[in-house]
Amino acid sequence: MSTVPIFADETWRLPSRGRVGMFALIIGESAIFTIFVVAYVYYIGRSTYGPTPQILNIPIFNTICLLSSSATIIFAEHAIRHGRLRAFGLWWAATILLGIEFITGTAREWRRLIFDDGLSIRTNLFGTTFYSLVGLHATHVIVGLIGLSIIMAFTLAGRVEERHAERIQVFALYWHFVDAVWVVVFTVVYIVGR
């Protein structure tokens, strides 16, 4: 009577280096964002002069755009996995457009805060922590948009194929991370911090 392992038919494979690398990047970036979020929460209400968080308008449309971009990138991932390259390109372009709208909305918000409300990074603790945290997130969105645009350029040049699906999924992890971080930033800055 011989004993057969329960998982005899399954062979264990190492995860892709791309996924491991992206998860390592996400863990490191999560630590950085945690520090900025904790600093923001710690300094809420400590500004003794100047504008306070009550001047913030809740960026609902921006948030809808950014969170919707997670859906469009999932549709793009699904399309490339199934060899539908035209659909992939369309969903990928939609993701880029939603990201651009988010950054444009952030720029409009900052313009209003700086020129209309007099809030700069040097105004007070609120200004310093607000621009640091929201600016860190905006920087990550811009980096993501650069990556998305490079992949879009390769797509338009006919260089993206179904065999690149794994690499597309690895990059999409970064975009999902940026969206997930926005949920935290939005909650802390625009809901809790007001």
Secondary structure, 3 states (H helix, E strand, C coil): CCCCCCCCCCCCCCCCHHHHHHHHHHHHHHHHHHHHHHHHHHHCCCCCCCCCHHHCCCCHHHHHHHHHHHHHHHHHHHHHHCCCHHHHHHHHHHHHHHHHHHHHHHHHHHHHHHHHCCCCCCCCHHHHHHHHHHHHHHHHHHHHHHHHHHHHHHHHCCCCCHHHHHHHHHHHHHHHHHHHHHHHHHHHHHHHCC
